[in-house]
Amino acid sequence: MTPQNSTALNQTHDKNARASQQEWTAFVVMALILCCAPLVAYPVFVMKALCFALFACAFNLLVGYVGLLSFGHAMFLGSAGYVSAHAAKVWGVPPELAILAGTASAALLGLGIGVLAIRRQGIYFSMTTLAFAQMIYFLALELPFTHGEDGIQAVPRGKFLNIFDLTHEMNLYFFVLAIFLGAFLLIRRIINSPFGEVLKAIRENERRAISLGYKVDQYKLMAFVLSAALAGLAGATKDIVFQLASLTDVHFSASGEVVLMTLLGGMGTLFGPVVGAFVIIATENYFAAVGDWVSILQGVMFVICVLAFRKGLVGVIAEKCGWSL
């Protein structure tokens, strides 16, 4: 190895070490803030934001690190919610098993749809996912076990590990927080693994990745299934929290909302979707009294972000400060 190559390798190693340290510091700060959040904010609001933050992180794994824009990602959020709600209410399984059932169903659905969808690229991939999402919405409306427009109501929260009673608000909050933080660390591990580096290579130049011998379609499918499973985890957790599985979570508007969250926070950043989700949920919660004006406010935020903050809020801040977030 020449001295120049050795120097470049050392510089790269130092850069990666600094980036990792910055990410861990930001994660610890985020975890501490979320642990203290119920002291200053309504816990149910924070739990809703955490569920959508996980949903946005799952979506970002696909669009931000693979370059695949899905217009129907809510089908995984909603379908997993229906399965987990049905399992908890009808089958009487504990909450952890109900959530696992919902997550597994979303992964299987992602596998079936992904095999067909990843054969398309660009807008054709996006429209394919939208078409499947509309099919899932129709099934959710018509299948008997979903109860149509009424949804599955009064879903029992049960006891986690038959020890922690989730009907107690703070027990439920830290249960949801643990799921979010665990899933967030999993996503971070995926992104920074050799598998994640291949995903980034596919995003940057798919043809070059193919020329290097990578089986691009297999990597895309794996990323699609992982994203679907994590979106399902968010949906299953959300329906246990709110004790309701409804058509709202499989509607097209939910897919559009997660796109807005990701772009607003910063597509292709680790913490961007979390920030974007909290901003959007906060506007919906605190400006609910103005009715439809909330949609106009979100639209204005989106336009400003596209024009002035192309990399999202977190992306711009990270670039200005030289951080890796």
Secondary structure, 3 states (H helix, E strand, C coil): CCHHHHHHHHHHHHHHHHHHHHHHHHHHHHHHHHHHHHHCCCHHHHHHHHHHHHHHHHHHHHHCCCCCCCCCCHHHHHHHHHHHHHHHHHHCCCHHHHHHHHHHHHHHHHHHHHHHHCCCCCHHHHHHHHHHHHHHHHHHHHCHHHCHHHCEECCCCCEECCCEECCCHHHHHHHHHHHHHHHHHHHHHHHCCHHHHHHHHHHHCHHHHHHCCCCHHHHHHHHHHHHHHHHHHHHHHHHHHHCEECHHHHCHHHHHHHHHHHHHHCCCCCCHHHHHHHHHHHHHHHCHHHCCHHHHHHHHHHHHHHHHCCCHHHHHHHHHHCCCC
